[in-house]
Amino acid sequence: MYDASGAAAEPTHETHVLAQEELHRLTARSPAAYGRWGPTDLQRVLEPYGAEQK
């Protein structure tokens, strides 16, 4: 998540909830591919794009 200036904002409970929601969406779209994924897996694939999980 980013603040109004474009700088990375501190992770919040909302950030965690958004990650969980995205995992649910991915699983619903392709259970065979994403059904066993957890937050660490999502972080691993998003890190090259600047995403962080704290």
C-alpha positions as CSV (number, residue, x, y, z in Angstrom):
1,M,0.0,0.0,0.0
2,Y,1.1,3.5,-0.7
3,D,0.4,6.9,0.9
4,A,-0.6,10.0,-1.1
5,S,3.0,10.9,-1.9
6,G,3.6,7.5,-3.5
7,A,5.8,6.3,-0.6
8,A,5.2,2.9,0.8
9,A,2.9,3.1,3.8
10,E,3.3,1.0,7.0
11,P,1.5,-2.3,6.8
12,T,-1.7,-2.3,8.8
13,H,-4.4,-4.8,9.7
14,E,-6.1,-3.7,6.5
15,T,-3.0,-4.7,4.5
16,H,-3.2,-8.2,6.0
17,V,-6.9,-8.5,5.3
18,L,-6.3,-7.4,1.7
19,A,-3.6,-10.1,1.3
20,Q,-6.0,-12.7,2.7
21,E,-8.8,-11.5,0.3
22,E,-6.4,-11.8,-2.6
23,L,-5.4,-15.3,-1.7
24,H,-9.1,-16.2,-1.5
25,R,-9.7,-14.7,-5.0
26,L,-6.7,-16.6,-6.5
27,T,-7.9,-19.8,-4.9
28,A,-11.5,-19.3,-6.2
29,R,-10.1,-18.6,-9.7
30,S,-7.7,-21.6,-9.8
31,P,-7.9,-24.0,-6.9
32,A,-5.4,-26.4,-8.3
33,A,-2.8,-23.7,-8.7
34,Y,-3.4,-21.6,-5.6
35,G,-5.3,-23.8,-3.2
36,R,-2.3,-24.5,-1.0
37,W,-0.8,-21.0,-1.0
38,G,-0.4,-19.0,2.1
39,P,0.8,-15.4,2.8
40,T,4.4,-16.4,2.4
41,D,3.8,-17.8,-1.1
42,L,2.0,-14.6,-2.1
43,Q,4.9,-12.5,-0.7
44,R,7.5,-14.6,-2.5
45,V,6.0,-13.9,-5.9
46,L,5.2,-10.3,-5.3
47,E,8.6,-9.3,-3.8
48,P,10.2,-8.7,-7.2
49,Y,7.6,-6.0,-7.8
50,G,8.4,-4.2,-4.5
51,A,5.7,-5.8,-2.3
52,E,6.6,-6.3,1.4
53,Q,4.9,-8.2,4.1
54,K,5.5,-7.4,7.8
